[in-house]
C-alpha cells in the first residue's frame, strides 16, 4: 500500500517492493506452518481446518519444522539484503506470532489486537522499503480495518461453532462482539473524515473527491455490517471482499480516492 503513495515510480522501488512481497509471503508461510503445528489437535476437530496438510498427517511434524525454518530464513534474509529495517520488522512479525500462538490467542480482544498489529507491521515494512515517512492515517486505518474484519470472523466462529471453537471466544458473547463491531465502524468513519478534513474547506475538485471518499467509506461500513449480520460468508481479509462484488467495487473506489488525495 505505501508504494501507491510515493511521489514517483522507479525501477528500484518496484524491484524492492516485489522482493519485500516475496519476503513477507515466505515469512507468513512460516507463521502459518507454526500456527498449524501448535493447533494440530484443535484443527483436527475443525470442520474446515481439518483438511489442512499437517492436520491430515500428509506432512509430518519434522518436515513441517524444516519448511518453517527454511521459509523464515529465506524471508528475513531476502528482506535484510534490501533493507535492514525490513529485516527487523519481519523478525518482530514472526516473534509476535510466536507469542500469539503460545498465549495471546487465548485472550479475548488481545488476540484481535495482535492480529491487527501484524497487519500494521506489514504496512510499516512497505514504508521502510520505499523510504517514505509512515502515514498515521494509513496505519490507524489498516489497524482498525483488520480489527473489524477479525471481529466479524470471531462472530462467525461464535455463531457457527460456539464458544468452544477457541479459548478466547469463551469470554465473548454475541452482544459484546456486535458492540465492538459498531464502535469500530464509527472509529473508522471518524478517522476517514479526519483525514479528508483538510479538503472539506477547499473549493476545487478536492472537495468533491473528499465528499465522495467519505460517502464510499460509509457505504463500505454499512455493507460490512449488513454482511456480518447475515453471516453469509466466513470473513477473512481477502475472500470476503472478493466474493462480494458490491464490497469489492466500493473498496476499489475508496482506494482510488485515497490515492488521489
C-alpha positions in Angstrom: 0.0 0.0 0.0 2.7 2.6 0.8 4.1 2.1 -2.7 0.9 3.7 -4.1 1.6 6.9 -2.2 5.2 7.6 -3.4 5.9 10.7 -5.4 7.4 8.8 -8.3 7.6 5.3 -9.5 11.0 4.0 -10.5 12.6 0.6 -11.2 14.4 0.4 -7.8 11.2 1.0 -5.8 9.3 -1.5 -7.9 12.1 -4.1 -7.6 12.4 -3.6 -3.8 8.6 -3.8 -3.2 8.5 -7.1 -5.2 11.3 -8.5 -3.1 9.5 -7.4 0.1 6.3 -9.0 -1.1 8.1 -12.3 -1.6 9.9 -12.0 1.7 6.6 -11.4 3.6 5.0 -14.3 1.7 7.8 -16.6 2.9 7.7 -15.3 6.5 3.9 -15.5 6.6 4.1 -19.1 5.3 6.5 -19.9 8.2 4.0 -18.3 10.6 1.1 -20.4 9.2 3.1 -23.6 9.5 3.9 -22.7 13.1 0.3 -22.0 13.9 -0.7 -25.3 12.3 1.9 -27.1 14.4 0.6 -25.5 17.6 -3.1 -26.0 16.8 -2.9 -29.5 15.3 -5.2 -31.1 17.8 -7.9 -28.4 17.5 -7.5 -28.3 13.7 -8.4 -32.0 13.5 -11.8 -31.1 15.1 -12.5 -28.0 13.0 -14.8 -28.5 10.0 -12.5 -26.6 7.6 -9.1 -26.7 9.2 -9.2 -30.5 9.4 -8.4 -30.5 5.7 -5.0 -28.8 6.2 -2.0 -31.0 5.3 -0.5 -31.0 8.8 -3.8 -31.8 10.4 -4.4 -34.6 7.9 -1.0 -36.0 8.5 0.1 -35.5 4.9 3.1 -33.5 6.2 4.8 -34.8 9.4 6.0 -32.5 12.2 9.7 -32.8 11.3 9.2 -31.9 7.7 6.9 -29.0 8.7 9.6 -27.7 11.1 12.2 -27.8 8.3 9.8 -26.0 6.0 9.0 -23.4 8.7 12.6 -22.5 9.4 13.5 -22.6 5.7 10.8 -20.1 4.8 11.6 -17.9 7.8 15.3 -17.8 6.9 14.7 -17.1 3.2 12.2 -14.4 4.1 14.2 -12.4 6.7 17.4 -12.7 4.7 15.7 -11.5 1.5 14.3 -8.5 3.3 17.5 -7.8 5.1 19.6 -7.8 1.9 17.5 -4.9 0.6 16.6 -3.0 3.7 17.8 -3.7 7.3 14.7 -2.1 8.8 12.5 -4.6 6.9 14.7 -7.4 8.4 13.8 -6.2 11.9 10.1 -5.7 11.1 9.8 -9.2 9.7 11.6 -10.6 12.7 9.2 -8.7 15.0 6.3 -10.1 12.9 7.5 -13.6 13.5 8.1 -13.1 17.2 4.7 -11.5 17.6 3.1 -14.6 16.1 5.1 -16.9 18.4 3.6 -15.1 21.4 0.2 -15.2 19.6 0.3 -18.9 19.0 1.6 -19.7 22.6 -0.5 -17.3 24.7 -2.1 -14.2 23.1 -4.7 -16.1 21.0 -6.3 -17.3 24.2 -7.0 -13.8 25.5 -10.2 -12.0 24.4 -9.6 -8.8 22.5 -5.9 -9.1 22.9 -5.9 -11.8 20.3 -7.6 -9.4 17.8 -5.2 -6.6 18.7 -2.3 -9.0 18.0 -3.6 -9.9 14.6 -4.3 -6.3 13.7 -0.9 -5.2 14.8 0.6 -7.8 12.4 -1.0 -6.0 9.5 0.4 -2.7 10.8 3.9 -4.3 10.7 3.3 -5.3 7.0 2.4 -1.7 6.2 5.5 -0.4 8.1 7.7 -2.7 6.2 6.4 -1.2 3.0 7.1 2.3 4.2 10.6 1.3 5.2 11.3 -0.3 1.8 10.2 2.7 -0.3 11.9 5.0 2.3 9.0 7.4 3.0 7.6 8.5 6.3 4.7 6.4 7.7 1.3 8.0 7.5 -0.6 7.9 10.8 -3.9 7.8 8.9 -2.9 4.7 6.9 -1.6 3.0 10.0 -4.7 3.7 12.0 -7.0 2.8 9.1 -5.2 -0.6 8.5 -5.3 -1.4 12.2 -9.0 -0.6 12.6 -9.9 -2.4 9.4 -8.0 -5.5 10.4 -9.6 -5.3 13.8 -13.1 -5.0 12.3 -12.6 -8.0 9.9 -11.2 -10.1 12.7 -14.2 -9.2 14.9 -16.5 -10.4 12.1 -14.5 -13.6 11.8 -14.9 -14.2 15.6 -18.6 -13.5 15.3 -18.8 -16.1 12.5 -16.9 -18.7 14.6 -19.1 -17.9 17.7 -22.4 -18.3 15.8 -21.3 -21.4 13.8 -19.1 -23.3 16.3 -20.0 -21.8 19.7 -17.7 -20.6 22.5 -15.8 -24.0 22.4 -14.3 -23.1 19.0 -11.3 -21.3 20.7 -10.5 -20.3 24.3 -10.8 -16.6 23.7 -14.4 -17.0 22.5 -15.4 -18.3 25.9 -15.0 -14.7 27.2 -17.1 -13.2 24.4 -20.9 -13.1 23.9 -22.7 -12.1 20.7 -23.8 -8.8 22.1 -20.3 -7.8 23.1 -19.0 -8.7 19.6 -21.7 -6.7 17.9 -21.0 -3.7 20.2 -17.3 -3.8 19.3 -18.2 -4.1 15.6 -20.4 -1.0 15.8 -17.8 1.0 17.8 -15.1 0.0 15.3 -17.2 1.1 12.3 -17.7 4.5 13.9 -14.0 4.9 14.6 -13.1 4.0 11.0 -15.5 6.6 9.6 -14.2 9.2 12.1 -10.6 8.5 11.1 -11.5 8.8 7.4 -13.3 12.1 7.9 -10.3 13.5 9.9 -8.0 12.6 7.0 -10.2 14.3 4.5 -10.9 17.3 6.7 -8.2 19.4 5.1 -10.1 19.1 1.7 -13.6 19.8 3.1 -13.0 23.6 3.1 -11.5 23.8 -0.4 -13.4 25.0 -3.4 -11.9 22.9 -6.1 -12.1 19.3 -7.2 -10.6 18.0 -4.0 -13.8 19.0 -2.1 -15.8 16.7 -4.4 -13.2 13.9 -4.1 -13.2 14.2 -0.2 -17.0 14.0 0.0 -17.2 11.1 -2.4 -14.5 9.3 -0.4 -16.3 9.8 2.9 -19.6 8.6 1.4 -17.9 5.5 -0.1 -16.3 4.7 3.2 -19.7 4.9 5.0 -21.2 2.6 2.4 -18.4 0.1 2.9 -19.0 0.1 6.7 -22.8 -0.4 6.2 -22.1 -3.2 3.7 -19.8 -4.9 6.1 -22.3 -4.5 9.0 -25.1 -6.0 6.8 -23.0 -8.9 5.8 -21.8 -9.6 9.3 -25.4 -9.7 10.5 -26.4 -12.1 7.7 -23.3 -14.2 8.3 -23.4 -15.5 4.7 -19.7 -16.0 4.4 -16.7 -16.8 6.5 -14.9 -13.5 6.8 -11.2 -13.5 6.2 -9.3 -10.4 5.0 -9.3 -11.2 1.2 -12.1 -13.6 0.3 -14.9 -11.7 1.9 -14.0 -8.6 -0.3 -13.6 -10.6 -3.5 -16.7 -12.7 -3.0 -19.0 -9.7 -2.6 -19.0 -7.7 -5.8 -20.5 -4.6 -4.3 -18.0 -4.6 -1.5 -15.1 -5.2 -3.9 -16.1 -2.2 -6.1 -16.6 0.1 -3.1 -13.1 -0.8 -1.8 -11.5 -0.1 -5.2 -13.3 3.3 -5.5 -12.3 4.2 -1.9 -8.6 3.3 -2.6 -8.7 5.4 -5.8 -10.0 8.4 -3.9 -7.3 8.0 -1.1 -4.5 7.7 -3.7 -5.8 10.8 -5.5 -6.0 12.7 -2.2 
